[in-house]
Amino acid sequence: MGRRGSLLALAALLGPLGCSPPTADAQPQRPAPPPSGPRPRYAAMAGGDARHTGRSELRGPHEEPHILWRVRTRRRVFASPVVDARGRAVFGSLDGEVLAVDAAGVVRWGYSAPDRVFSAPAVTGELTVFGHDGDRVVAVDERGAERWSFRTGDDADAPPTVGPDGTVYVASAEVAALAPDGRPRWSTPLRAHAFGPVALTSDHRAYATDLTGGVTILNTDDGAVVRRVELNAPIHGGALVLDDNAFVVGADDGHVRCYAPDGTPRWDHPTRGAASGLGVRATPALTRDNVVVVGAEDGGIYGLRAADGSEAFRVQTSLPVRSSARIDADGWIFVGSEDDQLRALDATGALRWSVSLGADIDGSPAILPDGTLVVGADDGALYALGAR
């Protein structure tokens, strides 16, 4: 606990690392056979899927919504909510509470962690998995009762990612692959702390970002490091995996970069704020038209063509955008900002509506089965927005 400041200071002392060819890194500990048993019936996680495309099969509100209800906690809600198999919004707060809330705004269960919860939860089958700053990842059942926990090497700030076989991937000072029952399959150390979620490809690779400005590419079968790609600035968000398993990542130098699966650069798009030292902390998302959507510290919401990084659109807000975009079934984009506004862009990137919540919105919204949007804010509340 309390390591965040020292880790960021370490990243600053290391300074720019510069771009260099991919390199090999440390090898995993405790390799074990993959888990057996049935796949989970349901999975949900930050970024919508294991690639972090941000996509939902549900339709969000296309007309300006109203605030329907709010559920308050005692401290800031940074974590993005996810939707469980029963259609409940599950989210965590910096007060250590993790709550499941139904579509009417009624709290159905709660879990009290011993420290702050920055991590968005993930749902795998009947379990909800999340990390907290007590250096643990915890799984609870549909009543909020703890089923298992896993000790991490540092604060568990990164949202868990669920693989197609139910394996849970967590990142902290290491990347660990856990069976659905919490048994560790393998663990591979990272060079620094990770805030972003692990991203998974279709060819058994995992991309893990860290604060030294590197992306470690691992084999998901055994945790072996395939290669490491060095950037020139710390990375706070996770990687987005494109259709061909290339990846896109933003960094603290204000650049959004795309790399081929073998780690070679494809394109590099500097945001408007890059020249002023303003970074990119959000995890990029991907529309069904292959436009990368990502917010930046300069207040811009950027739409970049995945093929070459050229700008398809940009919407300017007045304060940093750290919220990762949620994209609905019609291609509409929902994203928050530190100017207190939750915005909706249509599939072309045109601004269609904006609603103020009266507090910073750093997390991503989620869409409930009835089309209601739910999102957390810095006033400690989870908000529901929809038609009255």
C-alpha positions in Angstrom: 0.0 0.0 0.0 1.1 3.5 -0.6 3.5 2.4 -3.4 1.8 4.4 -6.2 3.8 7.6 -5.6 7.1 5.8 -5.3 6.4 3.8 -8.5 5.6 7.0 -10.5 8.7 8.6 -9.1 10.7 5.6 -10.3 9.3 5.9 -13.7 10.2 9.6 -13.8 13.8 8.9 -12.7 14.2 6.3 -15.4 13.3 9.0 -17.9 12.7 8.3 -21.6 13.8 4.9 -22.7 13.6 5.6 -26.4 12.3 3.2 -29.0 14.4 0.0 -29.3 14.0 -3.4 -30.9 11.9 -6.0 -29.0 13.9 -7.9 -26.4 13.5 -11.1 -24.4 12.8 -10.8 -20.7 12.5 -12.8 -17.5 10.9 -16.2 -17.7 7.9 -17.4 -15.8 7.7 -19.1 -12.4 5.6 -22.2 -11.4 4.4 -23.3 -14.9 1.5 -25.7 -14.6 -0.9 -27.4 -17.0 -3.9 -25.4 -18.2 -7.1 -25.8 -16.1 -9.7 -28.4 -17.1 -13.4 -28.3 -16.7 -16.3 -26.5 -18.4 -16.1 -23.0 -19.7 -17.9 -20.3 -17.7 -21.4 -19.5 -18.8 -20.8 -15.7 -18.8 -17.8 -13.3 -18.9 -17.6 -9.5 -18.6 -14.7 -7.3 -18.0 -13.2 -3.8 -18.5 -13.0 -2.9 -22.1 -15.9 -5.2 -23.0 -13.8 -8.2 -24.0 -10.3 -9.6 -23.7 -9.1 -7.5 -26.6 -10.4 -4.3 -24.9 -12.4 -3.1 -28.0 -14.9 -1.4 -25.7 -17.8 -2.9 -27.7 -21.2 -3.9 -26.4 -23.9 -5.8 -28.1 -26.5 -3.6 -26.4 -27.8 -0.2 -27.5 -27.2 2.8 -25.3 -29.4 5.9 -25.1 -29.4 7.9 -28.3 -31.5 10.7 -27.0 -30.2 12.9 -24.2 -30.8 10.8 -21.0 -31.8 11.8 -17.5 -30.2 10.7 -14.2 -32.4 7.9 -13.0 -30.7 7.0 -9.7 -27.4 7.1 -7.9 -25.8 4.8 -5.4 -23.3 6.6 -3.2 -20.1 5.3 -1.6 -17.8 7.2 0.8 -15.0 7.9 -1.6 -14.2 8.4 -5.3 -15.4 5.8 -7.8 -12.5 5.4 -10.3 -13.3 1.8 -11.3 -15.5 1.2 -14.3 -18.6 -0.9 -13.6 -19.2 -4.2 -15.4 -22.5 -6.0 -15.8 -23.0 -9.5 -14.4 -25.1 -12.4 -15.8 -28.1 -11.1 -13.9 -27.9 -7.7 -15.4 -26.5 -6.0 -12.3 -23.9 -3.3 -12.3 -20.9 -4.3 -10.2 -18.3 -1.7 -9.2 -15.7 -0.8 -6.7 -14.8 2.4 -4.8 -11.7 3.8 -3.1 -13.5 3.2 0.2 -12.9 -0.5 -0.4 -16.5 -1.3 -1.1 -17.5 -3.5 -4.0 -21.3 -3.4 -4.7 -23.7 -5.1 -7.1 -26.6 -2.9 -8.0 -29.8 -3.9 -9.9 -31.5 -2.0 -12.7 -33.7 -0.2 -10.1 -30.6 1.1 -8.1 -31.0 -1.4 -5.3 -27.8 -2.8 -3.8 -28.0 -6.6 -3.9 -24.7 -7.5 -2.3 -21.6 -5.8 -1.0 -18.0 -6.8 -0.1 -15.7 -4.7 2.0 -12.0 -4.9 0.9 -9.3 -3.9 3.4 -7.9 -1.2 1.1 -8.8 0.9 -2.0 -10.3 -0.6 -5.1 -9.0 1.1 -8.2 -9.6 -2.1 -10.3 -12.7 -2.6 -12.5 -14.0 -6.0 -11.7 -14.4 -8.9 -14.1 -17.2 -11.5 -14.1 -16.5 -15.1 -15.0 -19.4 -17.5 -14.6 -21.0 -16.9 -11.2 -17.8 -15.2 -9.8 -16.9 -11.5 -9.7 -13.1 -11.0 -9.6 -11.4 -7.7 -8.6 -8.1 -6.4 -7.1 -7.5 -4.1 -4.2 -4.5 -2.2 -2.7 -4.0 -4.8 -0.1 -2.0 -6.7 -2.7 -4.7 -9.2 -3.5 -7.1 -10.3 -6.2 -10.4 -11.6 -4.7 -13.2 -13.6 -6.2 -16.7 -13.4 -4.7 -19.9 -15.4 -5.5 -23.3 -14.0 -6.5 -24.0 -13.1 -2.8 -20.7 -11.3 -2.3 -19.2 -14.1 -0.3 -15.4 -14.6 -0.8 -14.6 -17.8 -2.7 -10.8 -17.4 -3.2 -8.0 -14.8 -3.2 -4.6 -14.5 -4.8 -1.7 -12.5 -3.4 0.0 -10.2 -5.9 3.4 -8.7 -5.7 2.1 -5.1 -5.4 -1.2 -3.2 -5.3 -3.7 -5.0 -7.6 -4.7 -1.9 -9.6 -5.2 -3.4 -13.0 -8.6 -4.8 -14.0 -8.6 -8.6 -14.4 -9.1 -10.1 -17.9 -11.0 -13.3 -18.6 -9.8 -15.6 -21.3 -12.0 -17.8 -23.5 -11.4 -20.9 -21.3 -12.2 -19.0 -18.1 -8.5 -18.3 -17.1 -8.2 -15.0 -15.2 -5.2 -12.8 -16.1 -4.1 -10.3 -13.5 -1.3 -7.7 -13.6 0.5 -6.0 -10.8 4.3 -6.4 -10.3 3.8 -9.5 -12.4 1.3 -11.1 -14.8 -0.4 -14.1 -13.4 -2.8 -16.6 -15.0 -5.3 -18.1 -12.6 -7.7 -21.0 -13.1 -11.4 -20.2 -12.4 -11.0 -21.6 -8.9 -8.0 -19.3 -8.2 -5.2 -21.8 -8.6 -2.2 -20.1 -10.2 -1.1 -21.6 -13.6 1.9 -19.4 -14.0 3.4 -16.0 -13.0 5.9 -13.9 -14.9 7.5 -10.7 -13.4 7.2 -7.3 -15.1 9.8 -4.6 -14.9 7.5 -2.2 -13.1 4.0 -1.8 -11.8 1.0 -2.3 -14.1 -2.1 -0.2 -14.1 -3.6 -1.4 -17.4 -5.4 -4.7 -17.9 -3.8 -7.6 -19.8 -5.0 -7.9 -23.4 -5.4 -11.2 -25.2 -5.0 -12.1 -28.8 -6.5 -15.0 -30.9 -3.1 -16.7 -31.2 -2.3 -17.4 -27.5 -0.5 -14.1 -26.8 -1.0 -11.6 -24.0 0.1 -8.0 -24.0 1.0 -6.4 -20.6 1.9 -2.7 -20.2 3.9 -1.2 -17.3 5.1 2.1 -15.9 8.6 1.8 -17.4 7.0 2.3 -20.8 7.2 -1.3 -22.0 4.7 -3.8 -23.5 5.6 -7.4 -22.6 4.3 -10.0 -25.0 3.8 -13.4 -23.3 2.7 -16.9 -24.3 -0.6 -17.5 -22.6 0.1 -21.3 -22.4 3.0 -21.0 -20.0 3.8 -17.3 -19.4 7.0 -17.4 -21.3 8.1 -13.9 -22.6 8.0 -13.8 -26.4 9.4 -10.3 -26.6 9.3 -6.8 -25.1 8.5 -3.6 -26.9 10.0 -0.4 -25.4 8.3 2.9 -25.7 9.7 6.2 -24.6 7.2 7.1 -21.8 5.3 5.3 -19.0 2.0 3.6 -19.9 -1.0 3.8 -17.6 -3.7 2.2 -19.8 -3.8 -1.2 -21.4 -3.3 -2.3 -25.0 -6.1 -2.6 -27.6 -5.8 -5.7 -29.8 -6.7 -5.1 -33.5 -8.3 -7.8 -35.7 -5.0 -9.0 -37.0 -3.5 -9.2 -33.4 -1.6 -5.9 -33.8 -1.9 -3.7 -30.8 -2.5 0.0 -30.1 -1.4 1.8 -26.9 -1.2 5.3 -25.5 1.6 6.7 -23.4 2.5 9.6 -21.1 4.3 11.4 -23.9 1.0 12.1 -25.6 1.5 9.6 -28.5 -0.8 6.8 -29.6 1.1 4.0 -31.3 0.4 0.9 -33.2 2.6 -2.2 -33.4 2.5 -5.3 -35.4 2.2 -8.6 -33.6 6.0 -9.1 -33.8 6.5 -5.7 -32.1 7.6 -3.7 -35.1 6.1 -0.2 -35.3 3.2 0.5 -37.7 2.2 4.1 -37.0 2.6 6.8 -34.4 0.0 9.6 -33.9 0.9 12.5 -31.6 -2.0 14.1 -29.9 -2.4 17.9 -29.8 -1.1 17.9 -26.2 2.0 15.9 -26.9 4.1 19.1 -27.6 3.1 20.4 -24.1 3.9 17.1 -22.3 0.2 16.0 -21.9 -0.2 12.3 -22.1 -2.7 9.5 -23.0 -3.8 7.4 -20.0 -7.0 5.8 -21.4 -7.1 2.3 -22.9 -8.0 2.7 -26.6 -11.2 1.2 -28.0 -12.2 0.1 -31.5 -15.3 0.7 -33.5 -16.8 -1.8 -35.8 -15.6 0.4 -38.6 -12.0 0.0 -37.4 -11.6 3.4 -35.9 -9.5 3.6 -32.7 -11.2 5.8 -30.1 -9.1 7.2 -27.3 -9.2 10.1 -24.9 -6.2 12.2 -24.0 -4.9 14.6 -21.2 -5.3 17.5 -23.7 -9.1 17.0 -23.5 -9.4 15.5 -26.9 -11.4 12.4 -27.9 -9.6 11.1 -30.9 -10.8 8.8 -33.6 -7.9 7.3 -35.5 -8.1 5.0 -38.5 -6.6 1.6 -37.4 -5.0 1.1 -40.8 -2.6 4.1 -40.7 -3.3 6.2 -37.6 -4.8 9.1 -39.6 -7.4 11.2 -37.8 -11.0 10.4 -38.6 -12.5 12.8 -36.0 -11.7 14.7 -32.9 -14.0 16.1 -30.2 -12.5 18.6 -27.8 -13.5 18.8 -24.2 -12.2 21.3 -21.6 -10.3 18.9 -19.3 -8.4 15.5 -19.5 -10.2 12.4 -20.8 -9.1 9.3 -18.9 -12.3 7.4 -19.4 -12.1 4.6 -22.0 -14.9 4.6 -24.6 -17.9 2.2 -24.5 -19.2 1.5 -28.0 -22.8 0.3 -28.4 -24.4 -2.0 -31.0 -25.1 0.9 -33.3 -21.6 2.2 -33.1 -22.4 5.1 -30.8 -19.5 6.1 -28.4 -20.0 6.9 -24.8 -17.1 8.5 -22.8 -16.6 10.5 -19.7 -14.3 13.4 -19.0 -12.8 15.3 -16.0 -15.0 18.3 -17.0 -17.8 16.3 -15.4 -19.5 15.5 -18.7 -20.7 12.2 -20.0 -20.8 12.5 -23.8 -22.3 10.5 -26.6 -20.9 10.5 -30.1 -22.6 8.9 -33.1 -20.8 6.4 -35.3 -19.3 9.2 -37.4 -17.8 10.8 -34.3 -20.3 13.7 -34.1 -21.2 14.9 -30.7 -24.9 14.1 -30.1 -25.4 14.8 -26.4 -23.6 15.7 -23.1 -24.9 15.3 -19.6 -23.1 16.8 -16.5 -22.8 14.6 -13.4 -21.2 17.4 -11.3 -18.0 15.4 -10.7 -15.0 14.0 -12.7 -15.7 10.9 -14.7 -12.5 8.8 -15.1 -14.1 5.4 -15.5 -15.8 3.9 -18.5 -19.6 3.6 -18.7 -21.4 0.2 -19.0 -24.7 -0.6 -20.7 -27.4 -2.5 -18.8 -29.7 -4.9 -20.7 -32.5 -2.3 -20.8 -30.1 0.3 -22.4 -29.4 2.3 -19.2 -25.9 3.7 -18.9 -24.1 3.3 -15.6 -20.9 5.1 -14.7 -18.9 6.1 -11.6 -17.7 9.6 -10.7 -15.4 11.3 -8.3 -18.2 12.3 -5.9 -18.3 8.7 -4.9 -21.5 7.7 -6.7 -22.5 5.3 -9.4 -25.0 7.0 -11.7 -27.6 5.5 -14.0 -28.7 7.5 -17.0 -31.6 6.6 -19.3 -35.1 7.6 -20.5 -37.7 8.3 -17.8 
